[in-house]
């Protein structure tokens, strides 16, 4: 083993798949490749994204703790999706506007540019373009 392997999938726990699944379907422009119960009181919906990455949504039978997502808690800070360049970020900002998804301004840094937004549960998401 000379290098650490890349990741194959990301899975987020959501409060209500009936809300989150259609939201992500619209965002991704894709239907799930898998939508099933795998255990009692556990359901997952999985999307296949560009590059073969799987993006999953999980809903557990046990109710989620009170409160909303916070990147300040130990655990997930945000999920970032890569785009080609800043011009593509600008197109995504327009698409998010068309979809009625609130987002921040594109932020530029020496290492790249990012566009932040949140899903229906408030989970922090980002579109990111590396520096040219």
C-alpha positions as CSV (number, residue, x, y, z in Angstrom):
1,X,0.0,0.0,0.0
2,X,1.8,3.1,-1.2
3,X,-1.0,5.6,-1.1
4,X,-4.1,6.1,0.8
5,X,-7.2,5.2,-1.4
6,X,-9.7,7.8,-2.5
7,X,-13.2,7.8,-1.2
8,X,-16.0,6.0,-3.1
9,X,-19.1,7.6,-1.5
10,X,-20.5,10.1,0.9
11,X,-23.6,9.4,2.9
12,X,-25.6,12.0,4.8
13,X,-28.3,11.4,7.4
14,X,-31.4,13.4,6.6
15,X,-34.6,14.0,8.7
16,X,-37.1,13.3,5.9
17,X,-36.2,11.5,2.6
18,X,-39.6,12.6,1.2
19,X,-38.2,16.2,1.4
20,X,-34.5,15.6,0.8
21,X,-34.6,13.1,-2.1
22,X,-36.6,15.4,-4.5
23,X,-34.4,18.3,-3.6
24,X,-31.2,16.4,-4.4
25,X,-32.7,14.9,-7.5
26,X,-33.4,18.4,-8.8
27,X,-29.9,19.6,-7.8
28,X,-28.1,16.6,-9.4
29,X,-30.5,16.4,-12.4
30,X,-30.6,12.6,-11.7
31,X,-32.7,9.9,-10.2
32,X,-31.4,7.5,-7.6
33,X,-29.6,4.4,-8.7
34,X,-30.6,2.7,-5.5
35,X,-33.6,3.4,-3.2
36,X,-34.1,0.7,-0.6
37,X,-34.7,-0.4,3.0
38,X,-31.7,-2.5,4.1
39,X,-32.5,-3.0,7.8
40,X,-35.6,-2.5,9.9
41,X,-36.0,1.2,10.4
42,X,-33.3,2.2,7.9
43,X,-33.7,3.5,4.3
44,X,-31.1,4.8,1.9
45,X,-31.3,6.5,-1.4
46,X,-28.1,6.7,-3.6
47,X,-27.2,8.8,-6.6
48,X,-24.4,8.1,-9.0
49,X,-22.4,11.3,-9.8
50,X,-19.8,12.1,-12.4
51,X,-16.6,10.2,-11.9
52,X,-18.3,7.2,-10.4
53,X,-18.8,8.7,-6.9
54,X,-21.9,7.6,-5.0
55,X,-23.8,10.1,-2.9
56,X,-26.2,8.6,-0.4
57,X,-29.0,9.9,1.8
58,X,-29.9,7.9,4.9
59,X,-33.0,8.1,7.0
60,X,-33.0,6.1,10.3
61,X,-36.1,5.0,12.1
62,X,-35.0,6.6,15.3
63,X,-35.8,10.3,15.3
64,X,-33.0,12.7,14.7
65,X,-31.9,14.7,17.8
66,X,-33.3,18.2,18.1
67,X,-31.5,21.0,16.5
68,X,-30.3,21.6,13.0
69,X,-27.0,20.8,11.3
70,X,-24.0,22.8,12.4
71,X,-20.6,22.7,10.9
72,X,-19.3,23.8,14.4
73,X,-20.2,20.4,15.9
74,X,-17.5,17.7,15.7
75,X,-18.2,15.7,12.6
76,X,-19.0,16.9,9.1
77,X,-18.1,20.5,8.2
78,X,-19.4,20.5,4.6
79,X,-19.5,18.4,1.3
80,X,-17.8,20.0,-1.7
81,X,-18.5,19.2,-5.4
82,X,-15.8,20.0,-7.9
83,X,-16.4,22.1,-11.0
84,X,-14.0,23.1,-13.8
85,X,-13.5,26.8,-13.3
86,X,-14.9,30.0,-11.9
87,X,-17.0,30.5,-15.0
88,X,-18.8,27.2,-14.2
89,X,-19.3,28.4,-10.6
90,X,-21.1,31.5,-12.0
91,X,-23.4,29.2,-14.1
92,X,-24.1,27.2,-11.0
93,X,-25.0,30.3,-9.0
94,X,-27.5,31.2,-11.7
95,X,-28.9,27.6,-11.7
96,X,-29.3,27.7,-7.9
97,X,-31.1,31.0,-8.3
98,X,-33.5,29.4,-10.8
99,X,-34.1,26.6,-8.4
100,X,-34.8,29.0,-5.5
101,X,-31.8,27.7,-3.5
102,X,-30.3,30.4,-1.3
103,X,-26.5,30.6,-1.6
104,X,-23.6,32.9,-0.7
105,X,-21.5,34.9,-3.0
106,X,-18.6,33.2,-4.9
107,X,-15.6,33.5,-2.6
108,X,-12.1,33.6,-4.2
109,X,-9.0,32.5,-2.5
110,X,-5.4,31.7,-3.8
111,X,-6.2,28.0,-3.9
112,X,-9.6,28.3,-5.7
113,X,-13.1,29.7,-5.6
114,X,-16.2,28.3,-3.8
115,X,-19.9,28.8,-3.7
116,X,-21.7,27.7,-0.5
117,X,-25.3,26.7,0.0
118,X,-27.4,24.4,2.2
119,X,-29.7,21.5,1.7
120,X,-33.2,21.2,3.3
121,X,-31.7,20.0,6.6
122,X,-29.2,22.9,6.6
123,X,-26.2,20.6,5.7
124,X,-23.4,22.8,4.3
125,X,-22.7,22.1,0.7
126,X,-20.2,23.8,-1.7
127,X,-19.3,24.0,-5.3
128,X,-15.5,24.5,-5.7
129,X,-13.2,25.4,-8.6
130,X,-9.5,25.0,-8.1
131,X,-7.3,28.0,-8.9
132,X,-6.3,28.2,-12.6
